[in-house]
Amino acid sequence: MDRGIDITHGTDNEQAARWNGTAGRAWVESRAVLDELFRPFEDLLVEAAVAERANRVLDVGCGTGSTTLAVARRLGARGRCVGVDLSEPMITVARTRAGQEGGQAGQEGGEEATRAASFVLADAQDHAFEPGSFDLVVSRFGVMFFNDSVKAFTNLRRAVRDDAGLRFITWRGPAENPFMTTAERAAAPFLPDLPARRPDEPGQFAFADPDRVRRVLEESGWTGVDIQPLDVDCTLPESELVPYFTRLGPLGLVLREADERTRTDLVETVRAAFDPYVRGAEVRFTAACWTIGARA
């Protein structure tokens, strides 16, 4: 689901409702800013596809398609990258972007090498991919939201050929990512019912525990699991800071229902809490992540 910033938990139906509703629309509205914010992670996955010499790549939780399209451009005429996501608003944008680049999204044989991308509206946890049809699975913050992670990665294992690769990026824990919890911590006095983050539940930090990640992958039929820390300096325009925290994450969901006075007070309080990260016209923070690889 390509979600760098959010918390969510619950059943598959709740996930689908969230990402086809408010959360999905918020990500579409913030697409350009988020794509730029997470560009370094996208670049790492593109290089992974090149290093694997992959011809058929599956991008899980592709969101609005930035990573899928970037991989497809790099593979060129020799390859194909398929993005899968359960969010119809995001997939619609992804297909539109592919069309704007001149290709025929969802069809084989784009007119140019950069058009070798297609998108599937489905839940990767149980979608019936053609068995053994991919050389590599990648994901940029898109695999932390499965209700049953073992089931999901087992399904992805069936979708790849033997000895295919897996490479994805997830967040480490909230203690190492204080920027990501600034808004909800600042808003807590105003919003006592703000949903709490629960360890190991579907959501942004669901894969914070590397031992759990290793168990999930090994139980799903993946071997050679390699988990490495990844710290990346990220930059957000200061002018986008308020739209960022008022649209995304738990605060974004709550603010949509708040009255005008509450909203004004919350925005002022939360914006002030981000001051330590503001450097002139930029907001800077370090994203503490895992880069995780495995083999089928």
Stockholm file with secondary structure:
# STOCKHOLM 1.0

chainA/1-296         MDRGIDITHGTDNEQAARWNGTAGRAWVESRAVLDELFRPFEDLLVEAAVAERANRVLDVGCGTGSTTLAVARRLGARGRCVGVDLSEPMITVARTRAGQEGGQAGQEGGEEATRAASFVLADAQDHAFEPGSFDLVVSRFGVMFFNDSVKAFTNLRRAVRDDAGLRFITWRGPAENPFMTTAERAAAPFLPDLPARRPDEPGQFAFADPDRVRRVLEESGWTGVDIQPLDVDCTLPESELVPYFTRLGPLGLVLREADERTRTDLVETVRAAFDPYVRGAEVRFTAACWTIGARA
#=GR chainA/1-296 SS CCCSSCCCCSCHHHHHHHHTTHHHHHHHHTHHHHHHHTHHHHHHHHHHHHHHTCSEEEEETCTTSHHHHHHHHHHGGGCEEEEEESCHHHHHHHHHHHHHTTSCTTSSCCSSGGGCEEEEESCTTTCCCCTTCEEEEEEESCSTTCSSHHHHHHHHHHHEEEEEEEEEEEECCGGGCHHHHHHHHHHTTTCTTCCCCCTTSSSTTTTCCHHHHHHHHHHTTCEEEEEEEEEEEEEEEGGGHHHHHHHSHHHHHHHTTSCHHHHHHHHHHHHHHTGGGEETTEEEEEEEEEEEEEEC
#=GC SS_cons         CCCSSCCCCSCHHHHHHHHTTHHHHHHHHTHHHHHHHTHHHHHHHHHHHHHHTCSEEEEETCTTSHHHHHHHHHHGGGCEEEEEESCHHHHHHHHHHHHHTTSCTTSSCCSSGGGCEEEEESCTTTCCCCTTCEEEEEEESCSTTCSSHHHHHHHHHHHEEEEEEEEEEEECCGGGCHHHHHHHHHHTTTCTTCCCCCTTSSSTTTTCCHHHHHHHHHHTTCEEEEEEEEEEEEEEEGGGHHHHHHHSHHHHHHHTTSCHHHHHHHHHHHHHHTGGGEETTEEEEEEEEEEEEEEC
//
